[in-house]
Amino acid sequence: MYKTVIIDNMFGVSALITEQRYRKDLDRFRSLHMYRGMPNADFRIITSL
């Protein structure tokens, strides 16, 4: 399940992209967040390939 996080300023962006957690499967720290690039979270992501 995904959690939607809405950011409305640059301080929020900075805090989100610098937050990382250690992943044992990768043996390194990684961000748990991904940027979708769409303003509407309900928009379906469908590949154009």
PDB file of N, H, CA, C and O in Angstrom:
ATOM      1  N   MET A   1       0.835  -1.166   0.000  1.00  0.00           N
ATOM      2  CA  MET A   1       0.000   0.000   0.000  1.00  0.00           C
ATOM      3  C   MET A   1       0.885   1.237   0.000  1.00  0.00           C
ATOM      4  O   MET A   1       1.893   1.287   0.705  1.00  0.00           O
ATOM      5  N   TYR A   2       0.513   2.215  -0.778  1.00  0.00           N
ATOM      6  H   TYR A   2      -0.305   2.173  -1.351  1.00  0.00           H
ATOM      7  CA  TYR A   2       1.276   3.441  -0.898  1.00  0.00           C
ATOM      8  C   TYR A   2       0.635   4.553  -0.092  1.00  0.00           C
ATOM      9  O   TYR A   2      -0.587   4.620   0.039  1.00  0.00           O
ATOM     10  N   LYS A   3       1.464   5.413   0.438  1.00  0.00           N
ATOM     11  H   LYS A   3       2.457   5.359   0.332  1.00  0.00           H
ATOM     12  CA  LYS A   3       0.992   6.565   1.191  1.00  0.00           C
ATOM     13  C   LYS A   3       1.247   7.804   0.337  1.00  0.00           C
ATOM     14  O   LYS A   3       2.363   8.008  -0.140  1.00  0.00           O
ATOM     15  N   THR A   4       0.233   8.620   0.144  1.00  0.00           N
ATOM     16  H   THR A   4      -0.674   8.454   0.531  1.00  0.00           H
ATOM     17  CA  THR A   4       0.377   9.844  -0.620  1.00  0.00           C
ATOM     18  C   THR A   4       0.838  10.962   0.303  1.00  0.00           C
ATOM     19  O   THR A   4       0.246  11.207   1.354  1.00  0.00           O
ATOM     20  N   VAL A   5       1.903  11.633  -0.110  1.00  0.00           N
ATOM     21  H   VAL A   5       2.384  11.434  -0.964  1.00  0.00           H
ATOM     22  CA  VAL A   5       2.432  12.767   0.641  1.00  0.00           C
ATOM     23  C   VAL A   5       2.366  13.978  -0.275  1.00  0.00           C
ATOM     24  O   VAL A   5       2.943  13.971  -1.362  1.00  0.00           O
ATOM     25  N   ILE A   6       1.671  15.008   0.155  1.00  0.00           N
ATOM     26  H   ILE A   6       1.203  15.014   1.039  1.00  0.00           H
ATOM     27  CA  ILE A   6       1.563  16.226  -0.639  1.00  0.00           C
ATOM     28  C   ILE A   6       2.512  17.265  -0.053  1.00  0.00           C
ATOM     29  O   ILE A   6       2.465  17.569   1.139  1.00  0.00           O
ATOM     30  N   ILE A   7       3.363  17.798  -0.903  1.00  0.00           N
ATOM     31  H   ILE A   7       3.401  17.551  -1.871  1.00  0.00           H
ATOM     32  CA  ILE A   7       4.356  18.782  -0.487  1.00  0.00           C
ATOM     33  C   ILE A   7       4.018  20.102  -1.170  1.00  0.00           C
ATOM     34  O   ILE A   7       3.802  20.149  -2.381  1.00  0.00           O
ATOM     35  N   ASP A   8       3.975  21.165  -0.385  1.00  0.00           N
ATOM     36  H   ASP A   8       4.150  21.127   0.599  1.00  0.00           H
ATOM     37  CA  ASP A   8       3.600  22.454  -0.968  1.00  0.00           C
ATOM     38  C   ASP A   8       4.678  23.529  -0.852  1.00  0.00           C
ATOM     39  O   ASP A   8       4.418  24.705  -1.110  1.00  0.00           O
ATOM     40  N   ASN A   9       5.896  23.121  -0.460  1.00  0.00           N
ATOM     41  H   ASN A   9       6.107  22.166  -0.250  1.00  0.00           H
ATOM     42  CA  ASN A   9       6.991  24.090  -0.402  1.00  0.00           C
ATOM     43  C   ASN A   9       8.332  23.362  -0.506  1.00  0.00           C
ATOM     44  O   ASN A   9       8.397  22.138  -0.400  1.00  0.00           O
ATOM     45  N   MET A  10       9.385  24.129  -0.714  1.00  0.00           N
ATOM     46  H   MET A  10       9.332  25.124  -0.800  1.00  0.00           H
ATOM     47  CA  MET A  10      10.714  23.544  -0.905  1.00  0.00           C
ATOM     48  C   MET A  10      11.274  22.904   0.362  1.00  0.00           C
ATOM     49  O   MET A  10      12.070  21.970   0.275  1.00  0.00           O
ATOM     50  N   PHE A  11      10.877  23.384   1.526  1.00  0.00           N
ATOM     51  H   PHE A  11      10.229  24.143   1.596  1.00  0.00           H
ATOM     52  CA  PHE A  11      11.333  22.757   2.770  1.00  0.00           C
ATOM     53  C   PHE A  11      10.813  21.326   2.859  1.00  0.00           C
ATOM     54  O   PHE A  11      11.522  20.431   3.319  1.00  0.00           O
ATOM     55  N   GLY A  12       9.592  21.114   2.424  1.00  0.00           N
ATOM     56  H   GLY A  12       9.015  21.841   2.050  1.00  0.00           H
ATOM     57  CA  GLY A  12       9.021  19.771   2.408  1.00  0.00           C
ATOM     58  C   GLY A  12       9.741  18.857   1.440  1.00  0.00           C
ATOM     59  O   GLY A  12       9.956  17.682   1.737  1.00  0.00           O
ATOM     60  N   VAL A  13      10.118  19.384   0.284  1.00  0.00           N
ATOM     61  H   VAL A  13       9.944  20.339   0.043  1.00  0.00           H
ATOM     62  CA  VAL A  13      10.866  18.603  -0.708  1.00  0.00           C
ATOM     63  C   VAL A  13      12.218  18.191  -0.128  1.00  0.00           C
ATOM     64  O   VAL A  13      12.615  17.029  -0.216  1.00  0.00           O
ATOM     65  N   SER A  14      12.912  19.150   0.462  1.00  0.00           N
ATOM     66  H   SER A  14      12.590  20.094   0.534  1.00  0.00           H
ATOM     67  CA  SER A  14      14.231  18.872   1.035  1.00  0.00           C
ATOM     68  C   SER A  14      14.154  17.809   2.127  1.00  0.00           C
ATOM     69  O   SER A  14      14.975  16.893   2.164  1.00  0.00           O
ATOM     70  N   ALA A  15      13.180  17.928   3.006  1.00  0.00           N
ATOM     71  H   ALA A  15      12.512  18.672   2.977  1.00  0.00           H
ATOM     72  CA  ALA A  15      13.039  16.951   4.091  1.00  0.00           C
ATOM     73  C   ALA A  15      12.741  15.561   3.546  1.00  0.00           C
ATOM     74  O   ALA A  15      13.252  14.565   4.060  1.00  0.00           O
ATOM     75  N   LEU A  16      11.920  15.493   2.515  1.00  0.00           N
ATOM     76  H   LEU A  16      11.505  16.301   2.098  1.00  0.00           H
ATOM     77  CA  LEU A  16      11.525  14.196   1.969  1.00  0.00           C
ATOM     78  C   LEU A  16      12.667  13.508   1.231  1.00  0.00           C
ATOM     79  O   LEU A  16      12.887  12.310   1.412  1.00  0.00           O
ATOM     80  N   ILE A  17      13.394  14.250   0.405  1.00  0.00           N
ATOM     81  H   ILE A  17      13.216  15.223   0.258  1.00  0.00           H
ATOM     82  CA  ILE A  17      14.430  13.596  -0.400  1.00  0.00           C
ATOM     83  C   ILE A  17      15.683  13.251   0.397  1.00  0.00           C
ATOM     84  O   ILE A  17      16.485  12.429  -0.044  1.00  0.00           O
ATOM     85  N   THR A  18      15.863  13.865   1.563  1.00  0.00           N
ATOM     86  H   THR A  18      15.211  14.534   1.922  1.00  0.00           H
ATOM     87  CA  THR A  18      17.034  13.519   2.371  1.00  0.00           C
ATOM     88  C   THR A  18      16.737  12.422   3.393  1.00  0.00           C
ATOM     89  O   THR A  18      17.653  11.920   4.044  1.00  0.00           O
ATOM     90  N   GLU A  19      15.467  12.048   3.538  1.00  0.00           N
ATOM     91  H   GLU A  19      14.723  12.456   3.009  1.00  0.00           H
ATOM     92  CA  GLU A  19      15.101  10.967   4.465  1.00  0.00           C
ATOM     93  C   GLU A  19      15.421   9.628   3.819  1.00  0.00           C
ATOM     94  O   GLU A  19      14.894   9.305   2.754  1.00  0.00           O
ATOM     95  N   GLN A  20      16.278   8.854   4.458  1.00  0.00           N
ATOM     96  H   GLN A  20      16.706   9.116   5.323  1.00  0.00           H
ATOM     97  CA  GLN A  20      16.661   7.553   3.927  1.00  0.00           C
ATOM     98  C   GLN A  20      16.677   6.523   5.039  1.00  0.00           C
ATOM     99  O   GLN A  20      16.857   6.852   6.211  1.00  0.00           O
ATOM    100  N   ARG A  21      16.488   5.281   4.655  1.00  0.00           N
ATOM    101  H   ARG A  21      16.342   5.013   3.702  1.00  0.00           H
ATOM    102  CA  ARG A  21      16.530   4.171   5.605  1.00  0.00           C
ATOM    103  C   ARG A  21      17.433   3.074   5.053  1.00  0.00           C
ATOM    104  O   ARG A  21      17.578   2.906   3.842  1.00  0.00           O
ATOM    105  N   TYR A  22      18.031   2.341   5.975  1.00  0.00           N
ATOM    106  H   TYR A  22      17.913   2.478   6.958  1.00  0.00           H
ATOM    107  CA  TYR A  22      18.910   1.246   5.569  1.00  0.00           C
ATOM    108  C   TYR A  22      18.085   0.079   5.062  1.00  0.00           C
ATOM    109  O   TYR A  22      17.137  -0.351   5.719  1.00  0.00           O
ATOM    110  N   ARG A  23      18.448  -0.440   3.883  1.00  0.00           N
ATOM    111  H   ARG A  23      19.218  -0.091   3.350  1.00  0.00           H
ATOM    112  CA  ARG A  23      17.782  -1.613   3.317  1.00  0.00           C
ATOM    113  C   ARG A  23      18.761  -2.772   3.300  1.00  0.00           C
ATOM    114  O   ARG A  23      19.774  -2.743   2.601  1.00  0.00           O
ATOM    115  N   LYS A  24      18.439  -3.792   4.081  1.00  0.00           N
ATOM    116  H   LYS A  24      17.616  -3.816   4.648  1.00  0.00           H
ATOM    117  CA  LYS A  24      19.319  -4.968   4.155  1.00  0.00           C
ATOM    118  C   LYS A  24      19.459  -5.655   2.803  1.00  0.00           C
ATOM    119  O   LYS A  24      20.535  -6.147   2.464  1.00  0.00           O
ATOM    120  N   ASP A  25      18.368  -5.691   2.022  1.00  0.00           N
ATOM    121  H   ASP A  25      17.494  -5.291   2.297  1.00  0.00           H
ATOM    122  CA  ASP A  25      18.417  -6.384   0.738  1.00  0.00           C
ATOM    123  C   ASP A  25      19.394  -5.715  -0.243  1.00  0.00           C
ATOM    124  O   ASP A  25      19.932  -6.386  -1.124  1.00  0.00           O
ATOM    125  N   LEU A  26      19.623  -4.424  -0.101  1.00  0.00           N
ATOM    126  H   LEU A  26      19.186  -3.879   0.614  1.00  0.00           H
ATOM    127  CA  LEU A  26      20.567  -3.708  -0.958  1.00  0.00           C
ATOM    128  C   LEU A  26      21.898  -3.433  -0.266  1.00  0.00           C
ATOM    129  O   LEU A  26      22.874  -3.048  -0.910  1.00  0.00           O
ATOM    130  N   ASP A  27      21.929  -3.632   1.039  1.00  0.00           N
ATOM    131  H   ASP A  27      21.136  -3.945   1.562  1.00  0.00           H
ATOM    132  CA  ASP A  27      23.103  -3.365   1.857  1.00  0.00           C
ATOM    133  C   ASP A  27      23.534  -1.895   1.761  1.00  0.00           C
ATOM    134  O   ASP A  27      24.723  -1.583   1.713  1.00  0.00           O
ATOM    135  N   ARG A  28      22.535  -1.002   1.734  1.00  0.00           N
ATOM    136  H   ARG A  28      21.569  -1.255   1.773  1.00  0.00           H
ATOM    137  CA  ARG A  28      22.806   0.434   1.679  1.00  0.00           C
ATOM    138  C   ARG A  28      21.573   1.241   2.053  1.00  0.00           C
ATOM    139  O   ARG A  28      20.472   0.703   2.164  1.00  0.00           O
ATOM    140  N   PHE A  29      21.773   2.523   2.245  1.00  0.00           N
ATOM    141  H   PHE A  29      22.668   2.959   2.155  1.00  0.00           H
ATOM    142  CA  PHE A  29      20.667   3.416   2.558  1.00  0.00           C
ATOM    143  C   PHE A  29      19.981   3.848   1.264  1.00  0.00           C
ATOM    144  O   PHE A  29      20.637   4.110   0.256  1.00  0.00           O
ATOM    145  N   ARG A  30      18.677   3.916   1.307  1.00  0.00           N
ATOM    146  H   ARG A  30      18.144   3.703   2.126  1.00  0.00           H
ATOM    147  CA  ARG A  30      17.887   4.350   0.158  1.00  0.00           C
ATOM    148  C   ARG A  30      16.678   5.135   0.636  1.00  0.00           C
ATOM    149  O   ARG A  30      16.185   4.940   1.747  1.00  0.00           O
ATOM    150  N   SER A  31      16.218   6.018  -0.220  1.00  0.00           N
ATOM    151  H   SER A  31      16.619   6.177  -1.122  1.00  0.00           H
ATOM    152  CA  SER A  31      14.997   6.756   0.058  1.00  0.00           C
ATOM    153  C   SER A  31      13.809   5.808  -0.090  1.00  0.00           C
ATOM    154  O   SER A  31      13.805   4.944  -0.966  1.00  0.00           O
ATOM    155  N   LEU A  32      12.818   5.970   0.756  1.00  0.00           N
ATOM    156  H   LEU A  32      12.822   6.672   1.468  1.00  0.00           H
ATOM    157  CA  LEU A  32      11.616   5.138   0.669  1.00  0.00           C
ATOM    158  C   LEU A  32      10.537   5.803  -0.169  1.00  0.00           C
ATOM    159  O   LEU A  32       9.427   5.283  -0.284  1.00  0.00           O
ATOM    160  N   HIS A  33      10.858   6.945  -0.752  1.00  0.00           N
ATOM    161  H   HIS A  33      11.760   7.367  -0.658  1.00  0.00           H
ATOM    162  CA  HIS A  33       9.863   7.721  -1.483  1.00  0.00           C
ATOM    163  C   HIS A  33      10.150   7.704  -2.964  1.00  0.00           C
ATOM    164  O   HIS A  33      11.293   7.538  -3.391  1.00  0.00           O
ATOM    165  N   MET A  34       9.102   7.878  -3.741  1.00  0.00           N
ATOM    166  H   MET A  34       8.173   8.012  -3.394  1.00  0.00           H
ATOM    167  CA  MET A  34       9.286   8.020  -5.180  1.00  0.00           C
ATOM    168  C   MET A  34       8.431   9.179  -5.667  1.00  0.00           C
ATOM    169  O   MET A  34       7.348   9.437  -5.141  1.00  0.00           O
ATOM    170  N   TYR A  35       8.928   9.857  -6.661  1.00  0.00           N
ATOM    171  H   TYR A  35       9.807   9.647  -7.088  1.00  0.00           H
ATOM    172  CA  TYR A  35       8.205  10.976  -7.232  1.00  0.00           C
ATOM    173  C   TYR A  35       7.425  10.495  -8.428  1.00  0.00           C
ATOM    174  O   TYR A  35       7.977   9.882  -9.342  1.00  0.00           O
ATOM    175  N   ARG A  36       6.161  10.770  -8.420  1.00  0.00           N
ATOM    176  H   ARG A  36       5.712  11.267  -7.678  1.00  0.00           H
ATOM    177  CA  ARG A  36       5.287  10.297  -9.466  1.00  0.00           C
ATOM    178  C   ARG A  36       5.238  11.246 -10.641  1.00  0.00           C
ATOM    179  O   ARG A  36       5.063  10.807 -11.778  1.00  0.00           O
ATOM    180  N   GLY A  37       5.388  12.531 -10.397  1.00  0.00           N
ATOM    181  H   GLY A  37       5.530  12.887  -9.474  1.00  0.00           H
ATOM    182  CA  GLY A  37       5.407  13.496 -11.479  1.00  0.00           C
ATOM    183  C   GLY A  37       4.043  13.912 -11.982  1.00  0.00           C
ATOM    184  O   GLY A  37       3.943  14.530 -13.042  1.00  0.00           O
ATOM    185  N   MET A  38       3.007  13.595 -11.262  1.00  0.00           N
ATOM    186  H   MET A  38       3.088  13.093 -10.401  1.00  0.00           H
ATOM    187  CA  MET A  38       1.646  13.970 -11.671  1.00  0.00           C
ATOM    188  C   MET A  38       0.979  14.724 -10.529  1.00  0.00           C
ATOM    189  O   MET A  38       1.125  14.337  -9.369  1.00  0.00           O
ATOM    190  N   PRO A  39       0.249  15.794 -10.835  1.00  0.00           N
ATOM    191  CA  PRO A  39      -0.407  16.554  -9.779  1.00  0.00           C
ATOM    192  C   PRO A  39      -1.629  15.860  -9.188  1.00  0.00           C
ATOM    193  O   PRO A  39      -2.088  16.231  -8.108  1.00  0.00           O
ATOM    194  N   ASN A  40      -2.160  14.858  -9.885  1.00  0.00           N
ATOM    195  H   ASN A  40      -1.787  14.557 -10.763  1.00  0.00           H
ATOM    196  CA  ASN A  40      -3.352  14.155  -9.432  1.00  0.00           C
ATOM    197  C   ASN A  40      -2.992  12.710  -9.101  1.00  0.00           C
ATOM    198  O   ASN A  40      -2.655  11.936  -9.996  1.00  0.00           O
ATOM    199  N   ALA A  41      -3.060  12.344  -7.833  1.00  0.00           N
ATOM    200  H   ALA A  41      -3.335  12.973  -7.105  1.00  0.00           H
ATOM    201  CA  ALA A  41      -2.679  10.990  -7.404  1.00  0.00           C
ATOM    202  C   ALA A  41      -3.637   9.924  -7.935  1.00  0.00           C
ATOM    203  O   ALA A  41      -3.291   8.743  -7.942  1.00  0.00           O
ATOM    204  N   ASP A  42      -4.830  10.315  -8.377  1.00  0.00           N
ATOM    205  H   ASP A  42      -5.111  11.275  -8.371  1.00  0.00           H
ATOM    206  CA  ASP A  42      -5.803   9.356  -8.911  1.00  0.00           C
ATOM    207  C   ASP A  42      -5.536   9.006 -10.376  1.00  0.00           C
ATOM    208  O   ASP A  42      -6.138   8.071 -10.902  1.00  0.00           O
ATOM    209  N   PHE A  43      -4.656   9.731 -11.031  1.00  0.00           N
ATOM    210  H   PHE A  43      -4.167  10.491 -10.604  1.00  0.00           H
ATOM    211  CA  PHE A  43      -4.354   9.474 -12.433  1.00  0.00           C
ATOM    212  C   PHE A  43      -3.654   8.127 -12.554  1.00  0.00           C
ATOM    213  O   PHE A  43      -2.675   7.868 -11.853  1.00  0.00           O
ATOM    214  N   ARG A  44      -4.149   7.277 -13.433  1.00  0.00           N
ATOM    215  H   ARG A  44      -4.944   7.488 -14.002  1.00  0.00           H
ATOM    216  CA  ARG A  44      -3.568   5.952 -13.622  1.00  0.00           C
ATOM    217  C   ARG A  44      -2.273   6.036 -14.412  1.00  0.00           C
ATOM    218  O   ARG A  44      -2.180   6.770 -15.396  1.00  0.00           O
ATOM    219  N   ILE A  45      -1.283   5.285 -13.979  1.00  0.00           N
ATOM    220  H   ILE A  45      -1.359   4.689 -13.180  1.00  0.00           H
ATOM    221  CA  ILE A  45      -0.018   5.236 -14.705  1.00  0.00           C
ATOM    222  C   ILE A  45      -0.079   4.069 -15.686  1.00  0.00           C
ATOM    223  O   ILE A  45      -0.159   2.907 -15.288  1.00  0.00           O
ATOM    224  N   ILE A  46      -0.039   4.401 -16.973  1.00  0.00           N
ATOM    225  H   ILE A  46       0.026   5.345 -17.296  1.00  0.00           H
ATOM    226  CA  ILE A  46      -0.091   3.388 -18.015  1.00  0.00           C
ATOM    227  C   ILE A  46       1.090   3.621 -18.930  1.00  0.00           C
ATOM    228  O   ILE A  46       1.300   4.738 -19.402  1.00  0.00           O
ATOM    229  N   THR A  47       1.860   2.583 -19.188  1.00  0.00           N
ATOM    230  H   THR A  47       1.689   1.675 -18.805  1.00  0.00           H
ATOM    231  CA  THR A  47       3.032   2.712 -20.047  1.00  0.00           C
ATOM    232  C   THR A  47       2.618   3.046 -21.472  1.00  0.00           C
ATOM    233  O   THR A  47       1.566   2.617 -21.945  1.00  0.00           O
ATOM    234  N   SER A  48       3.456   3.810 -22.141  1.00  0.00           N
ATOM    235  H   SER A  48       4.311   4.158 -21.756  1.00  0.00           H
ATOM    236  CA  SER A  48       3.196   4.144 -23.540  1.00  0.00           C
ATOM    237  C   SER A  48       3.960   3.232 -24.478  1.00  0.00           C
ATOM    238  O   SER A  48       3.901   3.399 -25.697  1.00  0.00           O
ATOM    239  N   LEU A  49       4.674   2.273 -23.921  1.00  0.00           N
ATOM    240  H   LEU A  49       4.721   2.138 -22.932  1.00  0.00           H
ATOM    241  CA  LEU A  49       5.438   1.347 -24.771  1.00  0.00           C
ATOM    242  C   LEU A  49       4.540   0.333 -25.426  1.00  0.00           C
ATOM    243  O   LEU A  49       5.016  -0.522 -26.173  1.00  0.00           O
TER     244      LEU A  49
END
